[in-house]
Amino acid sequence: MAAIVNPRSAGGRTGRAWRVISETLEKELGPVRTHFTTGPSTPHYLPAAELTRKALHEGAQLVIAVGGDGTIDEVVNGFFENDALINPEAHLAILNAGTGGDFRRTFDLPDDIEESAKRIASGNSRRIDIGRLSFISEDGRNASRYFNNIASFGLSGEVVRAVNKATWQKSFGGAFTFLWGTLMASATHKPRPVRIVTDDGAEEVLNAGVVAIANGKYFGGGMFIAPMAEPDDGLFDVIMMRNTTLLNMLKNSGAMREGTHLESPLVTHRRARWVEATPVGPEPMLLDVDGEAPGRLPARFELIPGAITLRC
């Protein structure tokens, strides 16, 4: 059993509280081998993924991601090597200790450390789908990675960059930090045309504000972006929001938290096994992948059904 820990998550609170977190985990689960990440990720290097691969090769049957949504994403990437699972029977568990906490919401996992440890120890599990993304990295090279929750582009790509640069804002919690990031990004964001192609033969060009390719239901610090998404149904839920402006975001933030934004004529919902997105024009369209900012379009999103077993 291994814990992959990002001590810098939640503004450093995870590292400061690790002794208590560790004692809680070992009380419920027994001895846990701890691996701390030592630096931030880059589009071509995911520290938590490398530690996960090491733990799996050493025989870990359960890997616990301790951190935020970005740390969970990295750990999921570490389950794969050379486009194949290292150990298809190994389980993933999450102990949320980050800014957003969006992935856990899909499974109604607790935010409390002790309750989370008890849920992990219960042994209840669910085989979940995983997404694979091919894209252009920040340095202009071709890149690929996996995602467990939601990959999106447009305004969300700009928001996540603001959130990841935030400092004092994180002391007020994830919801405030994402609201602040959304307002900052929306003030200068302009929707841009993107060509969307899906496996069912559909193709269209839309003036994209936010497009989310969803495996889970929530992103952006609790936004209920994909209410009908199920992480084990073999399909992405594709949410396409047209012409999203600062005024739209201010007027409809409540609808996005309640999931009623799908009723808007500016929002389209579709299901797909794969999605290709290509910008129409020279302006970059930035990605948000499970709360991280690895690059931009063009991109291809592919679903891998039932890839990983999640303790939940």
Short mmCIF file of the C-alpha atoms (twelve columns), coordinates in Angstrom:
data_MODEL
# 
_entry.id   MODEL 
# 
loop_
_atom_site.group_PDB 
_atom_site.id 
_atom_site.type_symbol 
_atom_site.label_atom_id 
_atom_site.label_alt_id 
_atom_site.label_comp_id 
_atom_site.label_asym_id 
_atom_site.label_seq_id 
_atom_site.Cartn_x 
_atom_site.Cartn_y 
_atom_site.Cartn_z 
_atom_site.pdbx_PDB_model_num 
ATOM 1   C CA . MET A 1   0.000   0.000  0.000   1 
ATOM 2   C CA . ALA A 2   1.404   3.383  -0.985  1 
ATOM 3   C CA . ALA A 3   0.426   7.021  -0.460  1 
ATOM 4   C CA . ILE A 4   1.524   9.542  -3.097  1 
ATOM 5   C CA . VAL A 5   1.516   12.882 -1.284  1 
ATOM 6   C CA . ASN A 6   1.706   16.408 -2.656  1 
ATOM 7   C CA . PRO A 7   2.816   18.388 0.421   1 
ATOM 8   C CA . ARG A 8   2.234   21.709 -1.413  1 
ATOM 9   C CA . SER A 9   -1.453  21.060 -2.077  1 
ATOM 10  C CA . ALA A 10  -4.033  23.320 -0.395  1 
ATOM 11  C CA . GLY A 11  -1.424  26.057 -0.129  1 
ATOM 12  C CA . GLY A 12  0.964   23.803 1.815   1 
ATOM 13  C CA . ARG A 13  -1.568  22.674 4.420   1 
ATOM 14  C CA . THR A 14  -1.204  19.027 3.355   1 
ATOM 15  C CA . GLY A 15  2.491   18.994 4.198   1 
ATOM 16  C CA . ARG A 16  1.958   20.737 7.517   1 
ATOM 17  C CA . ALA A 17  -0.800  18.305 8.488   1 
ATOM 18  C CA . TRP A 18  0.865   15.156 7.174   1 
ATOM 19  C CA . ARG A 19  1.667   13.660 10.592  1 
ATOM 20  C CA . VAL A 20  -2.008  13.720 11.541  1 
ATOM 21  C CA . ILE A 21  -3.110  12.502 8.093   1 
ATOM 22  C CA . SER A 22  -0.578  9.655  8.203   1 
ATOM 23  C CA . GLU A 23  -1.679  8.532  11.658  1 
ATOM 24  C CA . THR A 24  -5.306  8.535  10.524  1 
ATOM 25  C CA . LEU A 25  -4.552  6.435  7.453   1 
ATOM 26  C CA . GLU A 26  -2.487  3.891  9.368   1 
ATOM 27  C CA . LYS A 27  -5.163  3.590  12.043  1 
ATOM 28  C CA . GLU A 28  -7.683  2.489  9.402   1 
ATOM 29  C CA . LEU A 29  -5.459  0.750  6.848   1 
ATOM 30  C CA . GLY A 30  -2.279  -0.389 8.558   1 
ATOM 31  C CA . PRO A 31  1.254   0.503  7.405   1 
ATOM 32  C CA . VAL A 32  1.388   2.833  4.408   1 
ATOM 33  C CA . ARG A 33  4.560   3.580  2.466   1 
ATOM 34  C CA . THR A 34  4.727   7.316  1.796   1 
ATOM 35  C CA . HIS A 35  6.156   8.966  -1.319  1 
ATOM 36  C CA . PHE A 36  6.325   12.788 -1.356  1 
ATOM 37  C CA . THR A 37  6.409   14.763 -4.585  1 
ATOM 38  C CA . THR A 38  9.354   17.140 -4.628  1 
ATOM 39  C CA . GLY A 39  8.388   19.645 -7.301  1 
ATOM 40  C CA . PRO A 40  5.655   20.917 -9.596  1 
ATOM 41  C CA . SER A 41  4.593   19.089 -12.731 1 
ATOM 42  C CA . THR A 42  5.365   20.108 -16.304 1 
ATOM 43  C CA . PRO A 43  3.616   19.037 -19.523 1 
ATOM 44  C CA . HIS A 44  6.293   16.378 -19.987 1 
ATOM 45  C CA . TYR A 45  7.025   15.400 -16.374 1 
ATOM 46  C CA . LEU A 46  4.472   14.443 -13.721 1 
ATOM 47  C CA . PRO A 47  6.235   13.819 -10.381 1 
ATOM 48  C CA . ALA A 48  3.320   11.963 -8.759  1 
ATOM 49  C CA . ALA A 49  2.991   9.751  -11.832 1 
ATOM 50  C CA . GLU A 50  6.644   8.694  -11.566 1 
ATOM 51  C CA . LEU A 51  6.219   7.872  -7.869  1 
ATOM 52  C CA . THR A 52  3.065   5.891  -8.647  1 
ATOM 53  C CA . ARG A 53  4.839   3.819  -11.282 1 
ATOM 54  C CA . LYS A 54  7.633   3.118  -8.793  1 
ATOM 55  C CA . ALA A 55  5.127   2.023  -6.132  1 
ATOM 56  C CA . LEU A 56  3.252   -0.252 -8.551  1 
ATOM 57  C CA . HIS A 57  6.458   -1.863 -9.798  1 
ATOM 58  C CA . GLU A 58  7.369   -2.492 -6.148  1 
ATOM 59  C CA . GLY A 59  4.103   -4.385 -5.708  1 
ATOM 60  C CA . ALA A 60  1.636   -1.862 -4.283  1 
ATOM 61  C CA . GLN A 61  -1.939  -3.118 -4.732  1 
ATOM 62  C CA . LEU A 62  -3.515  0.113  -3.448  1 
ATOM 63  C CA . VAL A 63  -2.252  3.604  -4.305  1 
ATOM 64  C CA . ILE A 64  -3.727  6.561  -2.395  1 
ATOM 65  C CA . ALA A 65  -3.520  9.998  -4.009  1 
ATOM 66  C CA . VAL A 66  -3.197  12.619 -1.261  1 
ATOM 67  C CA . GLY A 67  -3.642  16.106 -2.655  1 
ATOM 68  C CA . GLY A 68  -5.908  18.019 -4.989  1 
ATOM 69  C CA . ASP A 69  -7.435  17.173 -8.354  1 
ATOM 70  C CA . GLY A 70  -4.112  17.733 -10.094 1 
ATOM 71  C CA . THR A 71  -2.377  15.211 -7.831  1 
ATOM 72  C CA . ILE A 72  -5.137  12.644 -8.471  1 
ATOM 73  C CA . ASP A 73  -4.699  13.182 -12.210 1 
ATOM 74  C CA . GLU A 74  -0.948  12.606 -11.955 1 
ATOM 75  C CA . VAL A 75  -1.413  9.419  -9.936  1 
ATOM 76  C CA . VAL A 76  -3.882  8.122  -12.554 1 
ATOM 77  C CA . ASN A 77  -1.235  8.784  -15.202 1 
ATOM 78  C CA . GLY A 78  1.190   6.710  -13.135 1 
ATOM 79  C CA . PHE A 79  -1.047  3.641  -13.448 1 
ATOM 80  C CA . PHE A 80  -0.038  3.578  -17.136 1 
ATOM 81  C CA . GLU A 81  3.308   2.879  -18.769 1 
ATOM 82  C CA . ASN A 82  3.859   2.667  -22.531 1 
ATOM 83  C CA . ASP A 83  0.083   3.047  -23.039 1 
ATOM 84  C CA . ALA A 84  -0.746  0.004  -20.888 1 
ATOM 85  C CA . LEU A 85  -1.726  -0.508 -17.255 1 
ATOM 86  C CA . ILE A 86  1.182   -1.565 -15.049 1 
ATOM 87  C CA . ASN A 87  -1.104  -3.675 -12.848 1 
ATOM 88  C CA . PRO A 88  -4.746  -3.934 -13.983 1 
ATOM 89  C CA . GLU A 89  -5.705  -5.330 -10.552 1 
ATOM 90  C CA . ALA A 90  -4.268  -2.455 -8.498  1 
ATOM 91  C CA . HIS A 91  -6.758  -0.052 -6.889  1 
ATOM 92  C CA . LEU A 92  -6.764  3.739  -6.750  1 
ATOM 93  C CA . ALA A 93  -7.978  5.659  -3.707  1 
ATOM 94  C CA . ILE A 94  -8.194  9.394  -3.131  1 
ATOM 95  C CA . LEU A 95  -7.819  11.456 -0.023  1 
ATOM 96  C CA . ASN A 96  -8.761  14.960 -1.045  1 
ATOM 97  C CA . ALA A 97  -6.460  17.653 0.291   1 
ATOM 98  C CA . GLY A 98  -6.499  20.318 -2.395  1 
ATOM 99  C CA . THR A 99  -8.146  23.503 -3.629  1 
ATOM 100 C CA . GLY A 100 -10.969 22.169 -5.806  1 
ATOM 101 C CA . GLY A 101 -11.970 18.675 -4.653  1 
ATOM 102 C CA . ASP A 102 -14.096 18.176 -7.763  1 
ATOM 103 C CA . PHE A 103 -13.449 14.520 -8.583  1 
ATOM 104 C CA . ARG A 104 -14.533 13.280 -5.154  1 
ATOM 105 C CA . ARG A 105 -17.915 15.007 -5.556  1 
ATOM 106 C CA . THR A 106 -18.981 12.642 -8.348  1 
ATOM 107 C CA . PHE A 107 -18.692 9.730  -5.889  1 
ATOM 108 C CA . ASP A 108 -19.963 11.680 -2.860  1 
ATOM 109 C CA . LEU A 109 -16.685 11.012 -1.076  1 
ATOM 110 C CA . PRO A 110 -16.219 12.859 2.229   1 
ATOM 111 C CA . ASP A 111 -13.950 15.863 2.648   1 
ATOM 112 C CA . ASP A 112 -13.066 14.840 6.202   1 
ATOM 113 C CA . ILE A 113 -9.761  12.973 6.522   1 
ATOM 114 C CA . GLU A 114 -10.972 10.394 9.035   1 
ATOM 115 C CA . GLU A 115 -14.157 9.625  7.091   1 
ATOM 116 C CA . SER A 116 -12.151 9.373  3.873   1 
ATOM 117 C CA . ALA A 117 -9.793  6.845  5.454   1 
ATOM 118 C CA . LYS A 118 -12.760 4.772  6.634   1 
ATOM 119 C CA . ARG A 119 -14.253 4.777  3.110   1 
ATOM 120 C CA . ILE A 120 -10.954 3.566  1.679   1 
ATOM 121 C CA . ALA A 121 -10.727 0.851  4.316   1 
ATOM 122 C CA . SER A 122 -14.276 -0.334 3.558   1 
ATOM 123 C CA . GLY A 123 -13.024 -1.989 0.378   1 
ATOM 124 C CA . ASN A 124 -15.984 -0.797 -1.699  1 
ATOM 125 C CA . SER A 125 -14.867 -0.244 -5.273  1 
ATOM 126 C CA . ARG A 126 -16.052 0.802  -8.720  1 
ATOM 127 C CA . ARG A 127 -14.392 0.232  -12.085 1 
ATOM 128 C CA . ILE A 128 -14.206 3.609  -13.825 1 
ATOM 129 C CA . ASP A 129 -13.454 4.910  -17.309 1 
ATOM 130 C CA . ILE A 130 -10.369 7.010  -18.013 1 
ATOM 131 C CA . GLY A 131 -9.761  9.556  -20.771 1 
ATOM 132 C CA . ARG A 132 -6.658  9.785  -22.933 1 
ATOM 133 C CA . LEU A 133 -5.747  13.162 -24.377 1 
ATOM 134 C CA . SER A 134 -3.373  14.049 -27.237 1 
ATOM 135 C CA . PHE A 135 -2.599  17.777 -27.491 1 
ATOM 136 C CA . ILE A 136 0.011   20.483 -28.064 1 
ATOM 137 C CA . SER A 137 2.046   21.254 -24.952 1 
ATOM 138 C CA . GLU A 138 2.984   24.710 -23.709 1 
ATOM 139 C CA . ASP A 139 6.359   24.434 -25.476 1 
ATOM 140 C CA . GLY A 140 4.739   23.546 -28.810 1 
ATOM 141 C CA . ARG A 141 5.544   19.810 -28.794 1 
ATOM 142 C CA . ASN A 142 3.076   16.970 -29.256 1 
ATOM 143 C CA . ALA A 143 2.104   15.444 -25.922 1 
ATOM 144 C CA . SER A 144 -0.342  12.988 -24.412 1 
ATOM 145 C CA . ARG A 145 -1.694  12.201 -20.959 1 
ATOM 146 C CA . TYR A 146 -4.627  10.576 -19.173 1 
ATOM 147 C CA . PHE A 147 -7.428  12.258 -17.249 1 
ATOM 148 C CA . ASN A 148 -9.965  10.895 -14.798 1 
ATOM 149 C CA . ASN A 149 -12.413 13.765 -14.357 1 
ATOM 150 C CA . ILE A 150 -12.843 16.511 -16.970 1 
ATOM 151 C CA . ALA A 151 -10.721 17.941 -19.757 1 
ATOM 152 C CA . SER A 152 -11.957 21.245 -21.139 1 
ATOM 153 C CA . PHE A 153 -10.857 24.246 -23.149 1 
ATOM 154 C CA . GLY A 154 -11.696 27.875 -23.701 1 
ATOM 155 C CA . LEU A 155 -12.454 30.096 -20.739 1 
ATOM 156 C CA . SER A 156 -11.801 27.194 -18.343 1 
ATOM 157 C CA . GLY A 157 -8.227  26.950 -19.623 1 
ATOM 158 C CA . GLU A 158 -7.691  30.598 -18.747 1 
ATOM 159 C CA . VAL A 159 -9.394  30.219 -15.360 1 
ATOM 160 C CA . VAL A 160 -7.204  27.316 -14.266 1 
ATOM 161 C CA . ARG A 161 -4.081  29.315 -15.053 1 
ATOM 162 C CA . ALA A 162 -5.304  32.138 -12.845 1 
ATOM 163 C CA . VAL A 163 -6.207  29.686 -10.058 1 
ATOM 164 C CA . ASN A 164 -2.848  27.938 -10.193 1 
ATOM 165 C CA . LYS A 165 -1.083  31.287 -9.839  1 
ATOM 166 C CA . ALA A 166 -3.290  32.327 -6.909  1 
ATOM 167 C CA . THR A 167 -1.658  32.763 -3.485  1 
ATOM 168 C CA . TRP A 168 -3.639  34.484 -0.714  1 
ATOM 169 C CA . GLN A 169 -6.911  33.604 -2.456  1 
ATOM 170 C CA . LYS A 170 -6.506  29.909 -1.555  1 
ATOM 171 C CA . SER A 171 -6.719  30.717 2.147   1 
ATOM 172 C CA . PHE A 172 -10.438 31.460 1.554   1 
ATOM 173 C CA . GLY A 173 -11.105 27.985 0.122   1 
ATOM 174 C CA . GLY A 174 -11.585 26.409 -3.280  1 
ATOM 175 C CA . ALA A 175 -14.954 27.948 -4.173  1 
ATOM 176 C CA . PHE A 176 -13.683 31.484 -3.584  1 
ATOM 177 C CA . THR A 177 -10.423 30.817 -5.455  1 
ATOM 178 C CA . PHE A 178 -12.233 29.504 -8.532  1 
ATOM 179 C CA . LEU A 179 -14.754 32.363 -8.440  1 
ATOM 180 C CA . TRP A 180 -11.896 34.856 -8.294  1 
ATOM 181 C CA . GLY A 181 -10.079 33.071 -11.132 1 
ATOM 182 C CA . THR A 182 -13.256 32.986 -13.224 1 
ATOM 183 C CA . LEU A 183 -13.870 36.702 -12.824 1 
ATOM 184 C CA . MET A 184 -10.246 37.554 -13.640 1 
ATOM 185 C CA . ALA A 185 -10.190 35.366 -16.757 1 
ATOM 186 C CA . SER A 186 -13.681 36.350 -17.925 1 
ATOM 187 C CA . ALA A 187 -12.765 40.025 -17.934 1 
ATOM 188 C CA . THR A 188 -10.468 39.525 -20.938 1 
ATOM 189 C CA . HIS A 189 -11.772 36.270 -22.454 1 
ATOM 190 C CA . LYS A 190 -13.185 36.248 -25.974 1 
ATOM 191 C CA . PRO A 191 -15.001 33.183 -27.373 1 
ATOM 192 C CA . ARG A 192 -13.247 31.755 -30.439 1 
ATOM 193 C CA . PRO A 193 -14.334 29.407 -33.246 1 
ATOM 194 C CA . VAL A 194 -13.464 25.726 -32.832 1 
ATOM 195 C CA . ARG A 195 -14.256 22.726 -35.039 1 
ATOM 196 C CA . ILE A 196 -15.644 19.785 -33.021 1 
ATOM 197 C CA . VAL A 197 -15.780 16.247 -34.497 1 
ATOM 198 C CA . THR A 198 -17.115 13.183 -32.633 1 
ATOM 199 C CA . ASP A 199 -17.179 9.427  -33.260 1 
ATOM 200 C CA . ASP A 200 -20.851 9.448  -34.322 1 
ATOM 201 C CA . GLY A 201 -19.987 11.495 -37.404 1 
ATOM 202 C CA . ALA A 202 -21.140 14.855 -36.026 1 
ATOM 203 C CA . GLU A 203 -19.075 17.889 -37.013 1 
ATOM 204 C CA . GLU A 204 -19.655 21.553 -36.292 1 
ATOM 205 C CA . VAL A 205 -17.867 24.859 -35.828 1 
ATOM 206 C CA . LEU A 206 -18.949 26.833 -32.778 1 
ATOM 207 C CA . ASN A 207 -17.880 30.061 -31.148 1 
ATOM 208 C CA . ALA A 208 -16.685 28.289 -28.023 1 
ATOM 209 C CA . GLY A 209 -16.771 29.830 -24.593 1 
ATOM 210 C CA . VAL A 210 -16.244 26.598 -22.635 1 
ATOM 211 C CA . VAL A 211 -16.243 23.045 -23.996 1 
ATOM 212 C CA . ALA A 212 -15.971 20.266 -21.397 1 
ATOM 213 C CA . ILE A 213 -15.263 16.617 -22.204 1 
ATOM 214 C CA . ALA A 214 -16.564 15.069 -19.016 1 
ATOM 215 C CA . ASN A 215 -16.037 11.716 -17.339 1 
ATOM 216 C CA . GLY A 216 -17.025 13.126 -13.934 1 
ATOM 217 C CA . LYS A 217 -19.715 15.652 -13.055 1 
ATOM 218 C CA . TYR A 218 -17.908 18.613 -11.441 1 
ATOM 219 C CA . PHE A 219 -15.098 21.012 -12.209 1 
ATOM 220 C CA . GLY A 220 -14.002 24.542 -11.327 1 
ATOM 221 C CA . GLY A 221 -14.423 24.231 -7.558  1 
ATOM 222 C CA . GLY A 222 -17.918 22.722 -7.508  1 
ATOM 223 C CA . MET A 223 -19.430 23.710 -10.865 1 
ATOM 224 C CA . PHE A 224 -21.994 20.994 -11.758 1 
ATOM 225 C CA . ILE A 225 -20.973 21.132 -15.400 1 
ATOM 226 C CA . ALA A 226 -22.034 17.604 -16.475 1 
ATOM 227 C CA . PRO A 227 -25.004 16.472 -14.340 1 
ATOM 228 C CA . MET A 228 -25.672 13.359 -16.431 1 
ATOM 229 C CA . ALA A 229 -22.078 12.129 -16.636 1 
ATOM 230 C CA . GLU A 230 -21.335 8.677  -15.225 1 
ATOM 231 C CA . PRO A 231 -17.683 7.651  -14.916 1 
ATOM 232 C CA . ASP A 232 -18.407 4.029  -15.810 1 
ATOM 233 C CA . ASP A 233 -20.859 4.255  -18.740 1 
ATOM 234 C CA . GLY A 234 -18.289 4.075  -21.549 1 
ATOM 235 C CA . LEU A 235 -19.105 7.555  -22.858 1 
ATOM 236 C CA . PHE A 236 -17.944 11.126 -22.432 1 
ATOM 237 C CA . ASP A 237 -20.554 13.804 -21.793 1 
ATOM 238 C CA . VAL A 238 -19.583 16.724 -24.036 1 
ATOM 239 C CA . ILE A 239 -20.882 20.088 -22.810 1 
ATOM 240 C CA . MET A 240 -20.499 22.932 -25.323 1 
ATOM 241 C CA . MET A 241 -21.165 26.507 -24.174 1 
ATOM 242 C CA . ARG A 242 -21.288 29.112 -26.927 1 
ATOM 243 C CA . ASN A 243 -20.394 32.814 -26.729 1 
ATOM 244 C CA . THR A 244 -19.552 32.739 -23.014 1 
ATOM 245 C CA . THR A 245 -18.811 36.259 -21.698 1 
ATOM 246 C CA . LEU A 246 -18.208 37.805 -18.286 1 
ATOM 247 C CA . LEU A 247 -21.873 38.871 -18.181 1 
ATOM 248 C CA . ASN A 248 -22.988 35.297 -18.961 1 
ATOM 249 C CA . MET A 249 -20.797 33.943 -16.173 1 
ATOM 250 C CA . LEU A 250 -22.130 36.448 -13.644 1 
ATOM 251 C CA . LYS A 251 -25.748 35.761 -14.637 1 
ATOM 252 C CA . ASN A 252 -25.436 31.982 -14.878 1 
ATOM 253 C CA . SER A 253 -22.963 31.002 -12.138 1 
ATOM 254 C CA . GLY A 254 -25.861 29.795 -9.993  1 
ATOM 255 C CA . ALA A 255 -27.233 27.683 -12.856 1 
ATOM 256 C CA . MET A 256 -23.831 26.020 -13.336 1 
ATOM 257 C CA . ARG A 257 -23.651 25.143 -9.648  1 
ATOM 258 C CA . GLU A 258 -27.144 23.624 -9.807  1 
ATOM 259 C CA . GLY A 259 -26.695 21.945 -13.182 1 
ATOM 260 C CA . THR A 260 -29.573 23.836 -14.820 1 
ATOM 261 C CA . HIS A 261 -27.299 25.577 -17.358 1 
ATOM 262 C CA . LEU A 262 -28.081 22.755 -19.809 1 
ATOM 263 C CA . GLU A 263 -31.483 24.400 -20.310 1 
ATOM 264 C CA . SER A 264 -29.834 27.426 -21.943 1 
ATOM 265 C CA . PRO A 265 -30.085 27.717 -25.758 1 
ATOM 266 C CA . LEU A 266 -26.361 28.570 -25.699 1 
ATOM 267 C CA . VAL A 267 -25.472 25.149 -24.260 1 
ATOM 268 C CA . THR A 268 -25.379 21.834 -26.158 1 
ATOM 269 C CA . HIS A 269 -24.988 18.379 -24.608 1 
ATOM 270 C CA . ARG A 270 -23.721 15.368 -26.565 1 
ATOM 271 C CA . ARG A 271 -22.256 11.943 -25.743 1 
ATOM 272 C CA . ALA A 272 -19.222 10.486 -27.481 1 
ATOM 273 C CA . ARG A 273 -16.450 7.896  -27.273 1 
ATOM 274 C CA . TRP A 274 -13.938 10.274 -28.795 1 
ATOM 275 C CA . VAL A 275 -13.798 13.973 -29.598 1 
ATOM 276 C CA . GLU A 276 -11.450 15.992 -31.788 1 
ATOM 277 C CA . ALA A 277 -11.183 19.768 -31.371 1 
ATOM 278 C CA . THR A 278 -9.298  22.090 -33.729 1 
ATOM 279 C CA . PRO A 279 -9.155  25.889 -33.457 1 
ATOM 280 C CA . VAL A 280 -10.319 27.867 -36.478 1 
ATOM 281 C CA . GLY A 281 -7.924  30.780 -36.528 1 
ATOM 282 C CA . PRO A 282 -4.497  31.652 -35.092 1 
ATOM 283 C CA . GLU A 283 -5.478  32.424 -31.488 1 
ATOM 284 C CA . PRO A 284 -4.558  29.674 -28.991 1 
ATOM 285 C CA . MET A 285 -7.332  27.744 -27.249 1 
ATOM 286 C CA . LEU A 286 -6.041  26.702 -23.833 1 
ATOM 287 C CA . LEU A 287 -6.709  23.399 -22.040 1 
ATOM 288 C CA . ASP A 288 -7.747  22.663 -18.474 1 
ATOM 289 C CA . VAL A 289 -7.111  18.998 -17.629 1 
ATOM 290 C CA . ASP A 290 -8.301  17.986 -14.154 1 
ATOM 291 C CA . GLY A 291 -7.311  21.389 -12.824 1 
ATOM 292 C CA . GLU A 292 -3.940  21.510 -14.587 1 
ATOM 293 C CA . ALA A 293 -2.824  23.635 -17.553 1 
ATOM 294 C CA . PRO A 294 -0.668  21.436 -19.807 1 
ATOM 295 C CA . GLY A 295 -1.187  23.062 -23.202 1 
ATOM 296 C CA . ARG A 296 -3.630  23.869 -25.989 1 
ATOM 297 C CA . LEU A 297 -5.610  22.670 -28.987 1 
ATOM 298 C CA . PRO A 298 -5.677  20.908 -31.407 1 
ATOM 299 C CA . ALA A 299 -6.505  17.890 -29.264 1 
ATOM 300 C CA . ARG A 300 -8.081  14.442 -29.379 1 
ATOM 301 C CA . PHE A 301 -9.951  13.010 -26.391 1 
ATOM 302 C CA . GLU A 302 -10.461 9.217  -26.282 1 
ATOM 303 C CA . LEU A 303 -12.286 7.129  -23.671 1 
ATOM 304 C CA . ILE A 304 -10.785 3.947  -22.177 1 
ATOM 305 C CA . PRO A 305 -13.747 2.029  -20.668 1 
ATOM 306 C CA . GLY A 306 -13.366 0.446  -17.226 1 
ATOM 307 C CA . ALA A 307 -9.664  1.173  -17.027 1 
ATOM 308 C CA . ILE A 308 -9.070  1.586  -13.265 1 
ATOM 309 C CA . THR A 309 -10.684 0.340  -10.046 1 
ATOM 310 C CA . LEU A 310 -11.470 3.178  -7.630  1 
ATOM 311 C CA . ARG A 311 -11.979 2.569  -3.904  1 
ATOM 312 C CA . CYS A 312 -15.093 4.573  -3.129  1 
# 
